Each structure stands twice: as C-alpha cells, then as structure tokens.
Amino acid sequence: MTPVVKERVTEGVFQGEVVVLTGTLSGLKRSEAQSLIEQRGGVCGSSVTAKTTLVVAGEAAGSKLDKAKKLQIRIIGEEEFLKLLGK
C-alpha cells in the first residue's frame, strides 16, 4: 500500500496562522474544523502557546480561552470562523 502524503497548503485565509480550537463548535466536528483550517493554509495547535496567533472559541471554552486572553491572542467565535471559511 502506498503511503498517503499530505501536501502542505501555503495559501488561504489562515495562511501563516497557528490556530487553536477550544470549546464545542455547533456546526462542525473538531476534526472537520481542523481540516478546513489546514486546507486554507493554517496550522492547528492543540494548546495555546506564544506561537498561537488565533483562537477559535466555541461553546463552553475553558482554560485555553483564559490563556489566550492573558497572552493577548486574537480570539474569534464560531460565527466569525464560519464567515472566514465562506460558510
């Protein structure tokens, strides 16, 4: 069996962004959201760090949201996230 090679997308609305998802998104599964971010040039992180550039906060966002606020990282909600995706 041939291994699947993912091509890295270097263009898109999330180009250059390191995005962390927190909370529950009502319209998408987390894996779908991550895939959509990567398809549009972004990189998904699992935790908020100094390298994080954007946090998408869904329902019941917790400690990741708090940390993003402390680090003054740009935070958007699900509605704005979907607009960026063109949905």
C-alpha positions as CSV (number, residue, x, y, z in Angstrom):
1,M,0.0,0.0,0.0
2,T,1.3,3.5,-0.9
3,P,1.6,5.9,2.0
4,V,-0.7,9.0,1.8
5,V,1.3,12.2,1.5
6,K,-0.5,15.4,2.6
7,E,0.5,18.4,0.6
8,R,1.0,21.5,2.8
9,V,-1.2,24.3,1.7
10,T,0.6,27.6,1.7
11,E,-2.2,29.9,0.6
12,G,-5.6,30.8,2.1
13,V,-7.4,32.8,4.7
14,F,-5.5,31.1,7.5
15,Q,-2.0,31.4,5.8
16,G,0.6,31.9,8.5
17,E,-1.8,31.4,11.3
18,V,-1.3,28.9,14.2
19,V,-4.9,28.2,15.2
20,V,-6.2,26.6,18.4
21,L,-9.8,25.4,18.7
22,T,-11.4,25.5,22.2
23,G,-14.9,24.6,23.3
24,T,-17.6,23.0,21.2
25,L,-18.5,24.1,17.7
26,S,-22.2,23.6,16.9
27,G,-21.8,23.3,13.1
28,L,-18.6,21.3,12.8
29,K,-16.8,18.4,14.4
30,R,-13.4,19.4,15.7
31,S,-11.6,17.2,13.1
32,E,-13.6,18.9,10.3
33,A,-12.7,22.4,11.5
34,Q,-9.0,21.4,11.8
35,S,-9.1,20.0,8.2
36,L,-10.7,23.2,6.9
37,I,-8.1,25.4,8.6
38,E,-5.3,23.3,7.1
39,Q,-6.9,23.4,3.7
40,R,-6.7,27.2,3.9
41,G,-3.1,27.4,4.9
42,G,-3.2,27.3,8.7
43,V,-1.6,25.1,11.2
44,C,-3.7,23.7,14.1
45,G,-2.2,23.6,17.6
46,S,-3.5,21.6,20.5
47,S,-2.6,24.1,23.2
48,V,-2.3,27.9,23.5
49,T,1.4,29.0,23.4
50,A,3.3,32.1,22.5
51,K,3.3,30.8,18.9
52,T,-0.5,30.7,18.7
53,T,-1.9,33.5,16.5
54,L,-5.6,32.8,16.6
55,V,-8.1,31.0,18.9
56,V,-11.5,29.9,17.8
57,A,-13.7,29.8,20.8
58,G,-16.9,27.7,20.8
59,E,-19.4,26.9,23.5
60,A,-18.0,26.2,26.9
61,A,-14.5,27.3,26.1
62,G,-12.3,26.9,29.1
63,S,-8.7,27.3,30.1
64,K,-7.4,27.7,26.5
65,L,-9.6,30.8,26.2
66,D,-8.3,32.2,29.5
67,K,-4.7,31.6,28.5
68,A,-5.3,33.3,25.1
69,K,-6.7,36.3,26.8
70,K,-3.7,36.5,29.1
71,L,-1.3,36.3,26.1
72,Q,-3.5,38.8,24.1
73,I,-4.0,36.4,21.2
74,R,-6.8,37.2,18.7
75,I,-10.0,35.3,19.6
76,I,-12.9,34.8,17.3
77,G,-16.2,33.0,17.8
78,E,-17.8,30.3,15.7
79,E,-19.8,32.8,13.6
80,E,-16.8,34.7,12.6
81,F,-14.9,31.5,12.0
82,L,-17.6,30.3,9.6
83,K,-17.5,33.6,7.8
84,L,-13.8,33.3,7.2
85,L,-14.4,29.8,5.8
86,G,-17.0,31.3,3.5
87,K,-19.9,29.4,5.0
